[in-house]
């Protein structure tokens, strides 16, 4: 979700129609790479890409004037937050690409659902609503019209 915030902030910069977009074009290609880097467990490379992004984006203020300053600062803030998150959670970063290729699950939603169901049963909470199987009843046979 943090990458999505960066993408939206970059779209906000482009919405202001900056006159010089040379550095911003490099920023946009690196933002597209971020998801791939994080998905495949390259936290250090993603941090380096974010560092490059912040420097290129900060030069956009210099090249285009202060009117795009607030949008660029919002972009820089989101980049800084993602860098801090990656640095703090580097050891917990999962290589989802390898797991997906190996056919291993990349989500724990099934296990979480089962744990919720067991806990609700033990605590005598209401059961979740489920579709009941359709019961076919024999319809009375009508005599054909004569």
DAQUI-V371264 format. One record per pair of residues at least 24 apart in sequence whose ideal C-beta (glycine too) atoms are under 6 Angstrom apart, sorted by the first residue. I is the first residue (numbers start at 0). J is the second residue. D is the distance in whole Angstrom. If there is no record, write none. Layout:
i | j | d
I | J | D
I | J | D
//
This chain:
i | j | d
1 | 81 | 5
2 | 33 | 5
2 | 34 | 5
4 | 77 | 5
5 | 30 | 6
5 | 77 | 5
6 | 30 | 6
8 | 73 | 5
8 | 74 | 4
8 | 77 | 5
9 | 74 | 6
11 | 70 | 5
12 | 70 | 5
15 | 67 | 5
15 | 70 | 6
17 | 63 | 4
17 | 67 | 6
18 | 63 | 6
19 | 62 | 4
19 | 63 | 6
22 | 55 | 4
22 | 58 | 5
22 | 59 | 5
23 | 59 | 6
25 | 55 | 6
26 | 52 | 5
26 | 55 | 5
26 | 56 | 5
38 | 95 | 5
38 | 96 | 6
39 | 94 | 6
39 | 96 | 4
40 | 92 | 5
40 | 94 | 3
42 | 85 | 5
42 | 89 | 5
42 | 92 | 5
45 | 85 | 6
46 | 82 | 5
46 | 85 | 5
49 | 78 | 5
49 | 82 | 5
52 | 78 | 5
53 | 78 | 5
//
